[in-house]
Amino acid sequence: MKAYRLTQFRQPAAFADVDPRPVGAGEVRVRVEAAGICMSDLHLQMPDYPLSPIHREDQKWVLSSRPGT
């Protein structure tokens, strides 16, 4: 699947192909239909900006779940 990943603080994020791990107990797998990126997400890539909590809004669909969820 495609992922837009920030792998290191203060560095640009990039698209990557990733293999999802199996869904474990108490977990669900969701498909994100749409996601918004807010300025606090971009702050993680800016070298001189203080870090702030990440906030985003997503449109998700549950694809699979395990007992305990």
N, C-alpha and C positions, 0 to 999 in steps of 0.2 A: 504494500500500500504506500501511498505518498504521504509524507509528513513534512511540515515546515518546522525545522528544528533549530533551536538556539542551544548549541552544545557548549558554549563558553560565554560567560558574562563579558560584556563590553566588546563583543565581536558580532559581525553580521550573522543573521539567521540564514538558512539555506534549505532548499527542498532536498529531500533524500528519499530513497526507496528503503522501506523497512519491512521486516518480517514480523508480524504480530505474534506474541507468545500466546500459548493456550490460555483460555479463560479459567481462572482458578476459583476455588470455593469463596463465596461471598463477593464475587466480581460479576460485572456485566461487560459486554462488548457493545460499543455504540458506533454508529456511522455518523459522522458530522456532515450535515447537508450544507451548512453555511456557517461562517464564523466571522466575527468582526475583530479587528485589531485596534486597540485604543492606544493613546499616547503612552500610558504606563507600560505597555508591552514594548514599545520602541525605546523607552528609557533604559531597558536592560542592555541595549546595544550602544548607548551613548557613553563615551568614556568619562565625561565630566559632569554627568547628571546624577543626582542622588537616586538610589534605588527606591522603588515604591511597590506596593502589592500589585500583583497581576490581576486584571479584571477583564473578563471577556464574556460575551453572550454568544451561545451556539444554538443551532437547530440540530437536534440529535434524534436518531432512531435506534432503539435497542435491537441488536442483531441476535444476541444469545446471552444466556445467564446461567448461573450455577446455583445450587441450593444455598440458602443463607442470604439471598439478596432480596 
